[in-house]
Amino acid sequence: EIVVGDDMNRIYIVMDYVEHDLKSLMTHTMKKPFSIGEVKTLMHQLLAGVNHLHDNWIIHRDLKTSNLLLSNKGILKVGDFGLAREYGSPLKPYTPIVVTLWYRAPELLLGDKQYSTPIDMWSVGAIFGELLLMKPLFPGKSELDQLNRIFKDLGTPNEKIWPEYNSLPFTKKMTFSNYPYNRLRARFDASLSEKGFDLLNKFLTYDPSKRISAINALKHGYFEESPRRIDPSMFPTWPSRNEEKEKAIRGGIQRLPGSSITTVQDEPKPPSGGKMYEKLLGGGDDDSYSIDQLLPPAPGFQLRG
């Protein structure tokens, strides 16, 4: 709803109040992990929302748990469209420095500027893994560290599994260690079924043209096997962050704004590759930098001269 103030210079957007975002809920509030039925409920709603966006020619470009809102009625909503863009055919070039680092697809990390909806589906896969593990799947500290973490678990890509791999800007400037394919299964216990792992792998497919779409993910057998997803109305409820803060104040607990009682790894700031990363990808100014000045190598990488 749009509300106008005293004059046309004061225009407000009034949105539904939603009690939680998934990141804060998992980090600060929940005492035990989501059940598999709850994960399926959240994922099915997320995929329905992403499918609606893609059907309407919109790429979100910043899907992550802190941008997914969950009401006390079990309804999940996709938020924060600040980086969303329309797309079409033929594809036009965009900046590759989008999507918060932990959820950024490998083609973006490797400098691809002509991308589409598959970047959102990689983010959905990272979110799926996070809901299962209750911690980020690939919590990289830099673009190179992010690639290294992905390659360690999924194997180093090549032209056989990703035909466009060697034509990406970054692969021409870096030599990557050869990690075997695919060790991701060891990250998850038996509660993730083989169908569930198959779906996760389809989200985290290197070749964007082969990555599963939202509509096909909704039809995946994972959502049909037991345990089935629960009805949103049966979803557990938790006190909102505002209620927790008020309770802490009444109890005399001193907390800095935004601080956590437990020690957690902070989510990286919204998309930023830094000026050096932009220069390496040709997005900066004309100043001259050597490759090793631009990006110090991370473990598992060598810079080409």
Summary of the structure (lengths in Angstrom):
residues: 305
radius of gyration: 20.6
end to end distance: 55.5
largest distance: 63.4
contacts: 867
relative contact order: 0.16
helix: 40%
strand: 8%
